[in-house]
Amino acid sequence: MSQSLAGKEVMVTGASAGIGKASVIALTAAGAQVLATGRRQAELDALVRHCGAGQVRTLSGDLNDAGFVDELAAAASDVDIMVNNAGILTYAPLMDMEFDDVEAMFRTNVLASYRITHAIAKAMAARRRGHIIVMTSIAAREVYRLGVIYCATKHALSAIARGLRIELQGQGVRVSEIAPGMVDTDIRATSTHPAVVEAVKNRKFTALTAEEIAEAVVYAAQSDDNCCTDLIELRPRSSAQN
Ligand SMILES: NC(=O)c1ccc[n+]([C@@H]2O[C@H](COP(=O)([O-])OP(=O)(O)OC[C@H]3O[C@@H](n4cnc5c(N)ncnc54)[C@H](OP(=O)(O)O)[C@@H]3O)[C@@H](O)[C@H]2O)c1
């Protein structure tokens, strides 16, 4: 039996674009009140106009900034559900990666993600109630050419999600992992290496839409308290690896 999201408070990180933005729209359509965060306030303002000021409040800032994370955690201290979605990606052959890009991916996808999750999870554990939905990727379980560092960050994030589940299940907090394959968003815009551009151009499948992933977020969010949606994997047809 699924539960209604009417009156539920949800925080979504990475809400200014792509999967996060689609998730806010889908969650509010299902009745949730959303705290939407990302760095770009103009994009968050557009989301408020789309969903309605009564449904969405915003707080913009950089999740790599510890001061901002404290502010966000205080604003989100009562949320019933957290969608930990913000992330970045730069693809290139491992031998051609810039170390700054490597560091940025580990910082944002693992360390910043853990910092905000840790703060929210503590509040949920104290209340003995809550649900954390973590956006990992198919890259959390596979290693593929051109995406090795991104895969490494998503393996790490998935390990943290699974560990949180073990540690918090006795305190009433559920942890779900949503692991999409390729989704049609702007996340690959920073990946300009010719090998990546060529690979993306020659792919033999159609990427998923952000709205399809948002449906999985709503499914996980609505799942009954005793029904743990531990892992939802979604991939485009014809994209399975060996
Ligand atoms: N697209 C895919 O193929 C795919 C597949 C599997 C998993 N995923 C995962 O899904 C999540 C969302 O990806 P997407 O494709 O929707 O990407 P996107 O369209 O590029 O959106 C990324 C979001 O993360 C936010 N963000 C990035 N760095 C941030 C920071 N330092 N502080 C605060 N917010 C930050 C961005 O907001 P601002 O730019 O406004 O800060 C934006 O809202 C990521 O974790 C990604 O790894 C994506």
The ligand as a Gaussian input file, in Angstrom:
#p B3LYP/6-31G(d) Opt

LIG

0 1
 N       22.037000      12.600000     -16.517000
 C       22.420000      11.326000     -16.389000
 O       22.687000      10.621000     -17.373000
 C       22.503000      10.710000     -15.022000
 C       22.501000       9.303000     -14.922000
 C       22.618000       8.714000     -13.676000
 C       22.711000       9.487000     -12.550000
 N       22.707000      10.855000     -12.656000
 C       22.850000      11.622000     -11.424000
 O       21.676000      12.378000     -11.247000
 C       21.978000      13.563000     -10.524000
 C       21.411000      14.776000     -11.262000
 O       22.006000      14.820000     -12.546000
 P       21.389000      15.625000     -13.779000
 O       21.657000      14.799000     -14.983000
 O       20.008000      16.078000     -13.480000
 O       22.419000      16.847000     -13.835000
 P       22.219000      18.415000     -14.118000
 O       21.073000      18.610000     -15.049000
 O       23.562000      18.911000     -14.502000
 O       21.822000      18.956000     -12.677000
 C       22.740000      18.884000     -11.614000
 C       22.176000      19.596000     -10.428000
 O       23.126000      19.531000      -9.347000
 C       23.344000      20.839000      -8.836000
 N       24.697000      20.982000      -8.335000
 C       25.855000      20.598000      -8.929000
 N       26.908000      20.948000      -8.168000
 C       26.408000      21.581000      -7.071000
 C       26.998000      22.176000      -5.934000
 N       28.330000      22.211000      -5.753000
 N       26.179000      22.719000      -4.999000
 C       24.839000      22.699000      -5.167000
 N       24.227000      22.154000      -6.229000
 C       25.001000      21.595000      -7.172000
 C       23.086000      21.736000     -10.048000
 O       22.679000      23.014000      -9.609000
 P       23.466000      24.370000      -9.898000
 O       24.204000      24.202000     -11.196000
 O       22.397000      25.405000      -9.913000
 O       24.335000      24.445000      -8.719000
 C       21.910000      21.050000     -10.725000
 O       20.702000      21.432000     -10.111000
 C       23.512000      13.588000     -10.384000
 O       23.866000      13.104000      -9.113000
 C       23.975000      12.631000     -11.454000
 O       25.219000      12.047000     -11.153000
 C       22.604000      11.476000     -13.867000

